[in-house]
């Protein structure tokens, strides 16, 4: 495997509320959607949604409505953040490959959670902001737009459940591959 030919794509989901978080709760990662894309073909080689147990918050009804993730799913299938980061390292070579996300939220949240919970940051310094890149390359959409709007501008179908990390990561891969074909 030539590591320069592969890009890791990350999309996070986090606890959220319709209004302010309840006292003592804070936004925490609850899913790391990840896929490994072949940069030459756009093929997604592997992907998964790693469910993460939050430490200080619970999934609100608003969050479940948005993401389809329930507290019960996290209780039953979730892993601790450090274990999720270990999966990224072991299964996706995340510390050595360029990685991409749609905007900077995911990078900022990963850095914040790594520092807050004193776990080693799992990704390389090589980051592609697909949202910015798309805005620079698309001939008619010359501003920052959301992922769903970018897909629509490219006449691509949003596949899966919007705001499920694993599905969003696969959709971001389609946008990123289009961007790579323009350069």
C-alpha positions in Angstrom: 0.0 0.0 0.0 1.5 3.3 -1.1 0.4 5.7 1.7 0.5 8.7 -0.5 -2.3 7.2 -2.6 -4.6 7.0 0.4 -6.5 9.6 2.4 -8.4 9.1 5.7 -11.7 11.0 5.8 -13.1 11.8 9.2 -16.6 13.1 10.2 -17.5 13.5 13.8 -20.8 13.5 15.5 -21.0 14.9 19.0 -23.5 15.4 21.8 -25.7 18.4 21.1 -28.8 20.1 22.4 -31.5 22.3 20.9 -30.5 25.0 23.3 -27.7 25.2 25.9 -26.3 22.0 27.3 -27.7 20.9 30.7 -25.6 21.9 33.7 -22.4 19.7 33.9 -22.7 18.5 30.3 -20.6 19.5 27.3 -20.3 18.6 23.6 -18.4 15.3 23.3 -17.6 13.0 20.4 -20.1 10.2 20.1 -19.2 8.9 16.6 -16.1 9.0 14.5 -17.1 8.3 11.0 -14.0 7.3 9.1 -13.2 6.0 5.6 -10.1 5.3 3.7 -10.1 6.5 0.1 -7.9 5.7 -2.8 -6.9 9.2 -4.0 -6.3 7.9 -7.5 -9.7 6.2 -8.1 -12.0 7.7 -5.4 -12.8 4.2 -4.2 -13.6 3.9 -0.5 -11.5 1.0 0.6 -12.9 0.7 4.1 -15.2 2.6 6.4 -16.9 2.4 9.7 -18.6 4.5 12.3 -16.9 4.1 15.7 -19.3 4.8 18.5 -17.8 6.6 21.4 -19.1 6.7 25.0 -19.3 10.3 26.2 -17.9 10.9 29.7 -19.8 13.9 30.9 -22.9 14.1 28.8 -25.8 12.1 27.5 -27.5 12.0 24.1 -30.4 14.4 24.0 -33.7 13.7 22.1 -32.6 16.5 19.8 -29.2 14.8 19.2 -30.9 11.5 18.4 -33.3 13.2 16.0 -30.4 14.8 14.2 -27.9 11.8 14.2 -30.1 8.7 14.8 -27.6 7.8 17.6 -29.2 6.9 20.9 -27.7 6.7 24.4 -28.6 3.0 24.4 -26.5 2.5 21.2 -23.5 4.2 22.9 -24.1 2.2 26.2 -24.2 -1.1 24.2 -21.7 -0.5 21.4 -19.6 2.5 22.3 -15.9 2.4 23.2 -13.8 4.9 25.2 -12.3 7.7 23.2 -8.7 6.4 23.6 -9.9 3.0 22.2 -11.5 4.8 19.3 -8.2 6.6 18.6 -6.4 3.3 18.8 -8.7 1.9 16.1 -7.9 4.9 13.8 -4.2 4.2 14.3 -4.4 0.4 13.8 -7.0 0.1 11.1 -6.5 3.4 9.1 -2.8 4.3 9.7 -4.2 7.7 10.8 -0.9 9.1 12.2 0.9 8.7 8.9 -1.7 9.5 6.2 -3.1 12.8 5.0 -6.6 13.1 6.4 -9.6 15.2 5.4 -12.7 16.6 6.9 -15.5 19.0 5.8 -14.5 22.2 7.5 -12.3 22.6 10.6 -14.8 21.5 13.2 -13.6 17.9 13.2 -9.9 18.9 13.6 -10.7 21.4 16.4 -12.9 18.9 18.2 -10.4 16.1 18.0 -7.6 18.4 19.3 -9.9 19.7 22.1 -11.0 16.2 23.2 -7.4 14.9 23.0 -6.2 17.6 25.3 -9.2 17.5 27.6 -9.1 13.8 28.1 -5.3 13.6 28.0 -5.1 11.1 25.1 -2.6 11.2 22.2 -3.9 12.9 19.1 -4.5 10.2 16.6 -4.0 12.0 13.3 -1.2 13.4 11.2 -0.5 17.1 10.6 -1.5 16.7 7.0 -5.1 17.9 6.9 -7.3 18.8 3.9 -10.3 21.1 4.6 -12.6 19.8 1.9 -15.1 22.6 2.5 -12.6 25.3 1.7 -11.1 23.3 -1.2 -14.5 22.8 -2.8 -15.3 26.5 -2.5 -12.0 27.4 -4.2 -12.5 24.9 -7.1 -16.2 24.8 -7.9 -17.0 27.2 -10.8 -20.3 28.4 -9.5 -20.2 27.8 -5.8 -17.5 30.2 -4.8 -18.3 30.4 -1.1 -18.4 28.1 1.9 -21.4 25.7 1.7 -22.5 22.7 3.7 -21.8 19.2 2.6 -25.3 18.5 1.4 -25.3 21.6 -0.8 -21.8 20.7 -2.2 -23.1 17.2 -3.1 -26.2 18.8 -4.8 -24.0 21.3 -6.7 -22.1 18.3 -8.1 -25.3 16.4 -8.9 -24.2 13.7 -6.4 -26.7 11.9 -4.2 -26.4 12.2 -0.5 -26.2 8.6 0.5 -27.1 7.1 3.9 -28.2 9.2 6.9 -27.1 12.8 7.0 -25.4 13.5 10.3 -24.2 9.9 10.7 -20.5 10.1 10.7 -19.8 7.0 8.7 -22.3 8.1 5.9 -21.1 11.7 5.9 -17.4 10.5 5.6 -18.3 8.5 2.5 -20.2 11.5 1.1 -17.2 13.8 1.8 -15.0 11.3 -0.1 -17.1 11.9 -3.2 -16.6 15.6 -2.9 -12.9 15.3 -2.1 -12.3 13.0 -5.1 -14.1 15.6 -7.4 -11.8 18.3 -6.0 -8.7 16.1 -6.6 -9.8 15.7 -10.2 -9.8 19.5 -10.7 -6.2 20.0 -9.6 
